[in-house]
Amino acid sequence: MSARAAILCALLASACGSSAPPQETPPTETPFRSDPSPRSTNASFSEPIGTSDDPDMDGIVSSADLCPSDPEDRDGFQDQDGCPDPDNDQDNILDMDDRCPNDPETYNGMEDQDGCPDGSLPAPVS
């Protein structure tokens, strides 16, 4: 049983009136992240996360991480640098609000808020 599961069981037992003391089980393995995609060849993604070598827990060791205190956002855009990229295409529309996060908006008064170059809206997902 994992440490997390043991703690949860102990908490549930104490909430239901069980007199058994909680048992703490140390973790038996270190969590790892891996990114087998070709875009990740410039950084080490198989290091343990949450260690002094990776304080932001993004899977990129500090020696290869340009932003060791801010986790990489893993969105397929410059994922090897270790920095989050909130606006991939740098069109001043954040990716979370941008319908075309990798293609910059054409600012000309025509649908300038959608984040897409004119005439290039992606097809609706069905």
N, C-alpha and C positions, 0 to 999 in steps of 0.2 A: 504494500500500500504506500502511496506517495505521502510525503510530509503534509502536503496540502490536504489530501483526503483524510489523513489521520486527524488533523486539526479540525476539519469540518465535522467529522464524526464525533469528536470530543465536544465540540460546541453544541451540536444537536443533542447529544446525550445529556449535557448539563442543562439545556433548556427544557428537556422533558423530565427532569428530576432524577436522573441517574446519579449515583454516588461515586461512580468510577472516576478516578482522577484522569485528566487529559494526558495523553502520551505524546511526546514529541519524537518524531522520527527524523533523523538527519537525512538530507537528500543523498542519494546514492550515485547520482551522476550530474555532471555539469551540463546545462543546456547549451546547445550549439545552434548557430544559424549558418545556413549555407545558401549560396546563390550560384547555381551551376551555369547560369547564362553566360554567353561569351562576352557581354558587356562588362562583366565584373573581373576581368583578368588583371586589372591594374591594382587591385586591393585585396587584402586578405580577409575573406568572408567566413573562414572556418574557425576562427578563434572563439574561445568561450565568451559569452556575452555577460555584461555586468561585472567585469573585472576591472582592475586598474588599467589594463591595456585597452579597454573599451568602455569608458565611463558613460557614454550616451546610449549604450546598448543597441547600436545599429548594426553590429556585426562587422564593423571596419575598425581595425586596431588604430590607436591614437597616432602611431607613426605614419600611417597612410591616410588619416582622417584630417581634412582641412578644417573641419568644424567639430572638434572632439566633444564639445558640450551640447551640440544640437544634433539630433539623430537625422540621418538620411531618410528621405521620404519614399524611396523605392518605387518610383513611378515610371521607370524606363528612360529617364532623362538625366544624364550626368550622375548616375547612381554610384559611380566609383569614387567620387570626390569626398563623400561623407557629409555633405551639406544638404539641407533641405532646399528645395527649389519651389517656392510657392507660386511662381509665375514663370513657367518654362519658356514661353515665347516672348517674355518681357514686353507685353503690350499693355501693362498696367491693369489687367483683369486677372484676378487670382484664378489659378487652375480650377479650384472648386466651383467657381462661377463661370468658367470659360468653356463654351461648347466646343472649341477647337484649341485645347491647351498647348499644342505644339506648333500652331500656325498663328502668327500675329494678326490682330484686328486691323482692318483698313479703316482708318478714321477719316470719314468723308461725309458724315451726317446721315448715312444710310445704315441702320441697324448696328450702330457703333457699340452697343452694350452686349452683343452676343459673343464677342471674342473671336469671331471668324472673319477671314478675309471675305469680301463681298462675293456672293455667288458660290460659296463653298461650304454651306452648312452640311454637317454629316447627316446621313439618312437616319430617320427615327428608328429606334430599337423596337422590334415587335415581339 
